[in-house]
Amino acid sequence: MDAAIVLSALNALLLVGLLFFYGRIAVKSRAALSYGLVVFALFLLAQNLLTVFSYASMAPLFGEATVPYLCTMAALQLVALLALLRFTV
């Protein structure tokens, strides 16, 4: 479960970085797409923070069989966010 928590926390950190870049772009361009990306990143950040909290506080309620799936989902999201960050910067 610790790996899933760490991966979700890394996702949250990447989303903070994306928010910074999207916010900067939105202020400069004032384009609707940029504002949409900021809103999207905010909701995804909230989801990841809630995931970290729920994994940490309810870890005993998750069965050991679910841990590989939770880690895989977080790892896939991490790869997707890294790609998004790479193409954004």
Secondary structure, DSSP 8 states (H G I E B T S, - for coil): -HHHHHHHHHHHHHHHHHHHHHHHHHHHH--HHHHHHHHHHHHHHHHHHHHHHHHHHSGGGS-GGGHHHHHHHHHHHHHHHHHHHHHH-
